[in-house]
């Protein structure tokens, strides 16, 4: 649960820092550099949490849902696993929609971003 929380909150906080303090070059007490893709007008983060995958916050949400539902599954009650399954289906569709929107919005900068951050949700897997 806590790993999911760290991934979700850390990624969202890093994105918040970029929007709230666009001239600041670091985040999280200087531990994470704020690097964006050239040509994205400072909008496409490719450092810190956002270097691992394009939607690491989604992975964090899925891990939290899985952690909450696994105790029930361990005693033979499997319907709570619908909760993380719901997130998986929701976030895969949302990621695909976001990719299409961002490709149209950022053009060549999006192509660079996809090469820099190749993983969509799960680093080294998807």
TIRO-2110 file (N, C-alpha, C; in Angstrom, 1 decimal):
// TIRO-2110
0.8, -1.2, 0.0, N, 1, A
0.0, 0.0, 0.0, CA, 1, A
0.9, 1.3, 0.0, C, 1, A
1.9, 1.3, 0.9, N, 2, A
2.7, 2.5, 1.0, CA, 2, A
3.5, 2.7, -0.3, C, 2, A
4.0, 1.7, -0.9, N, 3, A
4.7, 1.9, -2.2, CA, 3, A
3.8, 2.6, -3.2, C, 3, A
2.6, 2.1, -3.3, N, 4, A
1.6, 2.8, -4.2, CA, 4, A
1.3, 4.2, -3.8, C, 4, A
1.2, 4.5, -2.5, N, 5, A
1.0, 5.8, -2.1, CA, 5, A
2.2, 6.7, -2.4, C, 5, A
3.4, 6.2, -2.2, N, 6, A
4.6, 7.0, -2.5, CA, 6, A
4.6, 7.3, -4.0, C, 6, A
4.4, 6.3, -4.8, N, 7, A
4.4, 6.5, -6.3, CA, 7, A
3.3, 7.6, -6.7, C, 7, A
2.1, 7.4, -6.2, N, 8, A
1.0, 8.3, -6.6, CA, 8, A
1.3, 9.7, -6.1, C, 8, A
1.5, 9.9, -4.8, N, 9, A
1.7, 11.2, -4.2, CA, 9, A
3.0, 11.8, -4.7, C, 9, A
4.1, 11.0, -4.8, N, 10, A
5.3, 11.6, -5.3, CA, 10, A
5.2, 12.1, -6.7, C, 10, A
4.6, 11.4, -7.6, N, 11, A
4.5, 11.8, -9.0, CA, 11, A
3.6, 13.0, -9.1, C, 11, A
2.5, 13.0, -8.3, N, 12, A
1.5, 14.1, -8.4, CA, 12, A
2.1, 15.4, -7.8, C, 12, A
2.9, 15.2, -6.7, N, 13, A
3.6, 16.3, -6.1, CA, 13, A
4.6, 16.9, -7.0, C, 13, A
5.4, 16.1, -7.7, N, 14, A
6.4, 16.6, -8.6, CA, 14, A
5.7, 17.4, -9.7, C, 14, A
4.6, 16.9, -10.2, N, 15, A
3.8, 17.6, -11.3, CA, 15, A
3.3, 18.9, -10.7, C, 15, A
2.8, 18.9, -9.5, N, 16, A
2.3, 20.1, -8.8, CA, 16, A
3.4, 21.2, -8.8, C, 16, A
4.6, 20.7, -8.3, N, 17, A
5.7, 21.7, -8.2, CA, 17, A
6.0, 22.3, -9.6, C, 17, A
6.0, 21.5, -10.6, N, 18, A
6.3, 22.1, -12.0, CA, 18, A
5.3, 23.1, -12.3, C, 18, A
4.0, 22.9, -12.0, N, 19, A
2.9, 23.9, -12.4, CA, 19, A
3.0, 25.1, -11.5, C, 19, A
3.2, 24.8, -10.2, N, 20, A
3.1, 25.9, -9.2, CA, 20, A
4.4, 26.8, -9.2, C, 20, A
5.5, 26.2, -9.5, N, 21, A
6.8, 26.9, -9.4, CA, 21, A
7.6, 26.5, -10.7, C, 21, A
7.1, 27.0, -11.8, N, 22, A
7.7, 26.6, -13.1, CA, 22, A
9.2, 27.0, -13.3, C, 22, A
9.7, 28.0, -12.5, N, 23, A
11.1, 28.4, -12.6, CA, 23, A
12.0, 27.6, -11.7, C, 23, A
11.4, 26.9, -10.8, N, 24, A
12.2, 26.1, -9.9, CA, 24, A
12.8, 24.9, -10.6, C, 24, A
14.1, 24.6, -10.4, N, 25, A
14.8, 23.6, -11.2, CA, 25, A
14.8, 22.2, -10.4, C, 25, A
14.3, 22.2, -9.2, N, 26, A
14.3, 21.0, -8.4, CA, 26, A
13.0, 20.9, -7.6, C, 26, A
12.7, 19.7, -7.1, N, 27, A
11.5, 19.4, -6.4, CA, 27, A
11.9, 18.4, -5.2, C, 27, A
11.0, 18.3, -4.3, N, 28, A
11.2, 17.4, -3.1, CA, 28, A
12.5, 17.7, -2.4, C, 28, A
12.7, 19.0, -2.0, N, 29, A
13.8, 19.4, -1.3, CA, 29, A
15.1, 19.3, -2.0, C, 29, A
15.1, 19.4, -3.3, N, 30, A
16.3, 19.4, -4.2, CA, 30, A
16.7, 18.0, -4.6, C, 30, A
15.9, 17.0, -4.2, N, 31, A
16.3, 15.6, -4.5, CA, 31, A
16.0, 15.2, -6.0, C, 31, A
15.0, 15.9, -6.6, N, 32, A
14.6, 15.6, -7.9, CA, 32, A
14.7, 16.8, -8.8, C, 32, A
15.4, 16.6, -9.9, N, 33, A
15.6, 17.7, -10.9, CA, 33, A
14.3, 17.8, -11.7, C, 33, A
13.9, 19.0, -12.0, N, 34, A
12.7, 19.2, -12.9, CA, 34, A
13.2, 19.4, -14.3, C, 34, A
13.1, 18.3, -15.1, N, 35, A
13.6, 18.3, -16.5, CA, 35, A
12.4, 18.1, -17.4, C, 35, A
12.2, 18.9, -18.4, N, 36, A
11.1, 18.7, -19.3, CA, 36, A
11.6, 18.6, -20.7, C, 36, A
10.8, 18.0, -21.6, N, 37, A
11.2, 17.8, -23.0, CA, 37, A
11.2, 19.1, -23.7, C, 37, A
12.3, 19.4, -24.5, N, 38, A
12.4, 20.6, -25.3, CA, 38, A
11.2, 20.7, -26.3, C, 38, A
10.6, 21.8, -26.4, N, 39, A
9.5, 22.0, -27.3, CA, 39, A
8.2, 21.8, -26.7, C, 39, A
8.1, 21.4, -25.4, N, 40, A
6.9, 21.1, -24.8, CA, 40, A
6.4, 22.3, -23.9, C, 40, A
7.1, 23.4, -24.0, N, 41, A
6.7, 24.6, -23.3, CA, 41, A
6.8, 24.3, -21.8, C, 41, A
7.7, 23.5, -21.4, N, 42, A
7.9, 23.1, -20.0, CA, 42, A
6.8, 22.3, -19.4, C, 42, A
6.1, 21.5, -20.2, N, 43, A
4.9, 20.7, -19.7, CA, 43, A
5.2, 19.2, -19.6, C, 43, A
6.1, 18.7, -20.3, N, 44, A
6.3, 17.2, -20.3, CA, 44, A
7.5, 16.8, -19.5, C, 44, A
7.2, 16.4, -18.2, N, 45, A
8.3, 16.0, -17.3, CA, 45, A
8.9, 14.7, -17.7, C, 45, A
10.2, 14.7, -17.7, N, 46, A
10.9, 13.5, -18.0, CA, 46, A
12.1, 13.2, -17.0, C, 46, A
11.8, 13.6, -15.8, N, 47, A
12.8, 13.3, -14.7, CA, 47, A
12.1, 12.9, -13.5, C, 47, A
12.8, 12.4, -12.5, N, 48, A
12.2, 11.9, -11.3, CA, 48, A
11.2, 10.8, -11.5, C, 48, A
10.1, 10.9, -10.8, N, 49, A
9.1, 9.9, -11.0, CA, 49, A
8.6, 9.7, -12.4, C, 49, A
8.6, 10.8, -13.2, N, 50, A
8.1, 10.8, -14.5, CA, 50, A
9.1, 10.3, -15.5, C, 50, A
10.3, 10.0, -15.1, N, 51, A
11.3, 9.3, -15.9, CA, 51, A
11.0, 7.8, -16.0, C, 51, A
10.4, 7.3, -15.0, N, 52, A
10.1, 5.8, -14.9, CA, 52, A
9.0, 5.4, -15.8, C, 52, A
7.9, 6.1, -15.9, N, 53, A
6.8, 5.9, -16.8, CA, 53, A
6.0, 7.1, -17.0, C, 53, A
5.2, 7.1, -18.1, N, 54, A
4.4, 8.3, -18.4, CA, 54, A
3.2, 8.5, -17.4, C, 54, A
2.8, 7.4, -16.7, N, 55, A
1.7, 7.5, -15.8, CA, 55, A
2.0, 6.7, -14.6, C, 55, A
3.1, 7.0, -13.9, N, 56, A
3.5, 6.3, -12.7, CA, 56, A
2.5, 6.4, -11.6, C, 56, A
1.8, 7.6, -11.6, N, 57, A
0.8, 7.8, -10.6, CA, 57, A
-0.4, 6.7, -10.8, C, 57, A
-0.7, 6.3, -12.0, N, 58, A
-1.7, 5.3, -12.2, CA, 58, A
-1.2, 4.0, -11.6, C, 58, A
0.0, 3.6, -11.7, N, 59, A
0.6, 2.4, -11.1, CA, 59, A
0.4, 2.4, -9.6, C, 59, A
0.7, 3.6, -9.0, N, 60, A
0.5, 3.7, -7.6, CA, 60, A
-0.9, 3.5, -7.2, C, 60, A
-1.9, 4.0, -7.9, N, 61, A
-3.3, 3.8, -7.6, CA, 61, A
-3.7, 2.4, -7.7, C, 61, A
-3.2, 1.7, -8.7, N, 62, A
-3.5, 0.3, -8.9, CA, 62, A
-2.9, -0.6, -7.7, C, 62, A
-1.6, -0.2, -7.3, N, 63, A
-1.0, -0.9, -6.2, CA, 63, A
-1.7, -0.7, -4.9, C, 63, A
-2.2, 0.5, -4.7, N, 64, A
-3.0, 0.7, -3.5, CA, 64, A
-4.3, -0.1, -3.5, C, 64, A
-5.0, -0.1, -4.6, N, 65, A
-6.2, -0.9, -4.7, CA, 65, A
-6.0, -2.4, -4.5, C, 65, A
-4.9, -2.9, -5.1, N, 66, A
-4.5, -4.3, -4.9, CA, 66, A
-4.2, -4.6, -3.4, C, 66, A
-3.5, -3.7, -2.8, N, 67, A
-3.2, -3.9, -1.4, CA, 67, A
-4.4, -3.9, -0.5, C, 67, A
-5.4, -3.1, -0.8, N, 68, A
-6.6, -3.1, 0.0, CA, 68, A
-7.5, -4.4, -0.3, C, 68, A
-7.4, -4.9, -1.5, N, 69, A
-8.3, -6.0, -1.8, CA, 69, A
-7.6, -7.4, -1.6, C, 69, A
-6.3, -7.5, -1.5, N, 70, A
-5.7, -8.8, -1.3, CA, 70, A
-6.0, -9.5, 0.0, C, 70, A
-6.2, -8.8, 1.1, N, 71, A
-6.6, -9.6, 2.3, CA, 71, A
-7.8, -10.4, 2.2, C, 71, A
-8.8, -9.8, 1.5, N, 72, A
-10.1, -10.6, 1.3, CA, 72, A
-9.8, -11.8, 0.3, C, 72, A
-9.0, -11.6, -0.7, N, 73, A
-8.7, -12.7, -1.6, CA, 73, A
-8.0, -13.8, -0.9, C, 73, A
-7.2, -13.5, 0.1, N, 74, A
-6.4, -14.5, 0.8, CA, 74, A
-7.3, -15.4, 1.7, C, 74, A
-8.6, -15.0, 1.9, N, 75, A
-9.5, -15.9, 2.7, CA, 75, A
-10.6, -16.4, 1.7, C, 75, A
-10.4, -16.3, 0.4, N, 76, A
-11.3, -16.9, -0.5, CA, 76, A
-12.4, -16.0, -1.0, C, 76, A
-12.4, -14.8, -0.7, N, 77, A
-13.4, -13.8, -1.2, CA, 77, A
-12.7, -13.0, -2.3, C, 77, A
-13.1, -13.3, -3.5, N, 78, A
-12.4, -12.8, -4.6, CA, 78, A
-13.0, -11.5, -5.2, C, 78, A
-14.3, -11.2, -4.9, N, 79, A
-14.9, -10.1, -5.6, CA, 79, A
-14.2, -8.7, -5.3, C, 79, A
-13.6, -8.6, -4.1, N, 80, A
-12.8, -7.3, -3.9, CA, 80, A
-11.7, -7.0, -5.0, C, 80, A
-11.3, -8.1, -5.7, N, 81, A
-10.3, -7.9, -6.7, CA, 81, A
-10.8, -7.1, -7.9, C, 81, A
-12.1, -7.0, -7.9, N, 82, A
-12.7, -6.1, -9.0, CA, 82, A
-12.3, -4.7, -8.9, C, 82, A
-12.0, -4.3, -7.6, N, 83, A
-11.5, -2.9, -7.4, CA, 83, A
-10.2, -2.6, -8.2, C, 83, A
-9.1, -3.4, -8.0, N, 84, A
-7.9, -3.1, -8.8, CA, 84, A
-8.1, -3.4, -10.3, C, 84, A
-9.0, -4.3, -10.6, N, 85, A
-9.3, -4.6, -12.0, CA, 85, A
-9.9, -3.4, -12.7, C, 85, A
-10.9, -2.8, -11.9, N, 86, A
-11.5, -1.6, -12.4, CA, 86, A
-10.5, -0.5, -12.8, C, 86, A
-9.5, -0.3, -11.9, N, 87, A
-8.5, 0.7, -12.1, CA, 87, A
-7.6, 0.3, -13.3, C, 87, A
-7.3, -0.9, -13.5, N, 88, A
-6.5, -1.4, -14.6, CA, 88, A
-7.2, -1.0, -15.9, C, 88, A
-8.4, -1.4, -16.0, N, 89, A
-9.2, -1.1, -17.2, CA, 89, A
-9.4, 0.4, -17.4, C, 89, A
-9.7, 1.1, -16.4, N, 90, A
-9.9, 2.6, -16.5, CA, 90, A
-8.6, 3.3, -16.9, C, 90, A
-7.5, 2.9, -16.3, N, 91, A
-6.2, 3.6, -16.6, CA, 91, A
-5.6, 3.2, -17.9, C, 91, A
-5.8, 2.0, -18.4, N, 92, A
-5.3, 1.7, -19.7, CA, 92, A
-6.0, 2.5, -20.8, C, 92, A
-7.3, 2.6, -20.7, N, 93, A
-8.1, 3.4, -21.6, CA, 93, A
-7.7, 4.9, -21.5, C, 93, A
-7.6, 5.4, -20.3, N, 94, A
-7.2, 6.8, -20.1, CA, 94, A
-5.8, 7.1, -20.7, C, 94, A
-4.9, 6.1, -20.5, N, 95, A
-3.5, 6.3, -21.0, CA, 95, A
-3.6, 6.4, -22.5, C, 95, A
-4.4, 5.6, -23.2, N, 96, A
-4.5, 5.6, -24.6, CA, 96, A
-5.1, 6.9, -25.1, C, 96, A
-6.1, 7.4, -24.4, N, 97, A
-6.7, 8.7, -24.8, CA, 97, A
-5.7, 9.8, -24.6, C, 97, A
-5.0, 9.8, -23.5, N, 98, A
-4.0, 10.8, -23.2, CA, 98, A
-2.9, 10.9, -24.3, C, 98, A
-2.5, 9.7, -24.7, N, 99, A
-1.4, 9.6, -25.7, CA, 99, A
-1.9, 10.2, -27.0, C, 99, A
-3.1, 10.0, -27.4, N, 100, A
-3.6, 10.5, -28.6, CA, 100, A
-3.7, 12.0, -28.5, C, 100, A
-4.2, 12.5, -27.4, N, 101, A
-4.4, 14.0, -27.2, CA, 101, A
-3.0, 14.7, -27.2, C, 101, A
-2.1, 14.1, -26.4, N, 102, A
-0.8, 14.7, -26.3, CA, 102, A
0.0, 14.6, -27.6, C, 102, A
-0.2, 13.6, -28.4, N, 103, A
0.5, 13.5, -29.7, CA, 103, A
0.0, 14.7, -30.6, C, 103, A
-1.3, 14.9, -30.6, N, 104, A
-1.8, 16.0, -31.4, CA, 104, A
-1.4, 17.4, -30.8, C, 104, A
-1.3, 17.5, -29.5, N, 105, A
-1.0, 18.8, -28.9, CA, 105, A
0.5, 19.1, -29.0, C, 105, A
1.4, 18.2, -28.8, N, 106, A
2.8, 18.5, -28.7, CA, 106, A
3.6, 18.1, -29.9, C, 106, A
3.0, 17.3, -30.8, N, 107, A
3.7, 16.9, -32.0, CA, 107, A
5.1, 16.3, -31.8, C, 107, A
6.1, 16.9, -32.4, N, 108, A
7.5, 16.3, -32.3, CA, 108, A
8.0, 16.2, -30.9, C, 108, A
7.6, 17.1, -30.0, N, 109, A
8.0, 17.0, -28.6, CA, 109, A
7.4, 15.8, -28.0, C, 109, A
6.2, 15.4, -28.3, N, 110, A
5.6, 14.1, -27.8, CA, 110, A
6.4, 12.9, -28.3, C, 110, A
6.8, 12.9, -29.5, N, 111, A
7.7, 11.8, -30.0, CA, 111, A
9.0, 11.7, -29.3, C, 111, A
9.6, 12.8, -29.0, N, 112, A
10.8, 12.8, -28.2, CA, 112, A
10.5, 12.3, -26.8, C, 112, A
9.4, 12.7, -26.2, N, 113, A
9.0, 12.3, -24.9, CA, 113, A
8.8, 10.8, -24.8, C, 113, A
8.1, 10.2, -25.8, N, 114, A
7.9, 8.8, -25.9, CA, 114, A
9.2, 8.0, -26.0, C, 114, A
10.2, 8.6, -26.7, N, 115, A
11.5, 7.9, -26.8, CA, 115, A
12.2, 8.0, -25.4, C, 115, A
12.1, 9.2, -24.8, N, 116, A
12.8, 9.4, -23.5, CA, 116, A
12.2, 8.6, -22.4, C, 116, A
10.8, 8.5, -22.4, N, 117, A
10.1, 7.7, -21.3, CA, 117, A
9.2, 6.7, -22.1, C, 117, A
9.8, 5.5, -22.4, N, 118, A
9.1, 4.6, -23.2, CA, 118, A
8.0, 3.8, -22.5, C, 118, A
8.0, 3.7, -21.2, N, 119, A
7.0, 2.9, -20.5, CA, 119, A
5.8, 3.7, -20.2, C, 119, A
4.6, 3.2, -20.5, N, 120, A
3.3, 3.9, -20.3, CA, 120, A
2.9, 4.0, -18.9, C, 120, A
2.8, 2.8, -18.2, N, 121, A
2.3, 2.8, -16.8, CA, 121, A
3.3, 2.0, -15.9, C, 121, A
3.7, 0.8, -16.3, N, 122, A
4.5, 0.0, -15.5, CA, 122, A
6.0, 0.0, -16.0, C, 122, A
6.9, 0.5, -15.3, N, 123, A
8.3, 0.6, -15.9, CA, 123, A
8.8, -0.8, -16.3, C, 123, A
9.4, -0.8, -17.4, N, 124, A
10.0, -2.0, -18.0, CA, 124, A
9.0, -3.1, -18.4, C, 124, A
7.8, -2.9, -18.3, N, 125, A
6.7, -3.9, -18.6, CA, 125, A
5.8, -3.3, -19.6, C, 125, A
5.1, -2.2, -19.3, N, 126, A
4.0, -1.6, -20.2, CA, 126, A
4.1, -0.1, -20.1, C, 126, A
END
